[in-house]
Amino acid sequence: MNGSPQRGNRASTVLGRRLGSELLRLRDASGRTQQQAAHVISATNSKIVKMEQGWVPMRDPDIRALCEFYGLDDQRTLGRLLGLARLDRERRKAKGWWQHAPQAGAMAEYIAMEDIASGVRAWQQAFVPGLLQTPEYARAVVVSEGLWQDPGEIEGVVGVRMKRQARLSAPGPLQVYAVIGEGALRQQVGGPEVMRTQLQHLLNAAQLPNVRLQVLPFRAGGHACMAGSFNIISFAETEAVDVVHVDSIAATVWVENETASATYSSFFERTARLSLAPRDSLRLIESISEDMH
């Protein structure tokens, strides 16, 4: 998996890139140059480039001045941009536990986003979402991936996944809406005993008021999300647009624009409508557990 791009001691974050791309779009639409924009905020051309590429945190006065210079008179849009900037600054200065866990690796940016999020919608067709995994299941997944060989490193990765789950029971808990393909529940990761424990853990997690769990059964046939799994991350601020995390074997993709994230949300909802209702999903999980041997 690829992490966030690094340049010196700066990081290009998901929220920073989204904010920068919107400022670039506004500048292009206004016909202004980078040099003109730099003059407005008494900065260098280099700073404008870094802002538009998401390399540096942005100050509210600079955003207000640039938006006025670009002719933006929509206060709702301005408020949304200021909200993005605030979230980005919080994400950059966060001193979370993941920063001291080398096994977090490329997941560090995702965990930081999850830490400030209000909710996550997860579609998984190959395995149980990380927020709902047992230690034994997580360990079997990590071993199967083959990216870590040292037992201590493997336990470190498992520990990272378990620490993420603290958000499920913390004050202001993370709202999780997970849709899981039936195949992920029948795949015997770690063997029957590990899977029975994992399935029971799902049944227990589904009792939490902030967890909604549905299963997409085999009989549902074709569906909108067959191309792959993803997580949609939402924030409490009304001006903050959802971002989408798509993880594959060799790369991580962040979907950062409003139109594309809305498409993922639509696909998720369509697949959720094809899935079993929560109560029926739990019955299927119980049945799969009883039949596992």
Protein Blocks (a to p, Z undefined) as FASTA:
>chain_A
ZZdddehjbccdfklmmmmmmmmmmmmmnopafklmmmmnopafklmmmmmnopaccdfk
lmmmmmmmnopabfklmmmmmmmmmmmmmmmmpccfklmmmklmmmmmmmmmmmmpmbdc
dddfkbccfklccfklmmmmmmmnomafblklmmmmmmmmmmmmmmmmgghiacdddddd
fklmmmcghijklmmmmmmmmmmmmmpmkbccddddfklmpafklnoccdddddfblklc
cddddddfkbccddfbfklmmmmmmmmmmmmmmpccfklmmmmmmmmmmmgZZ
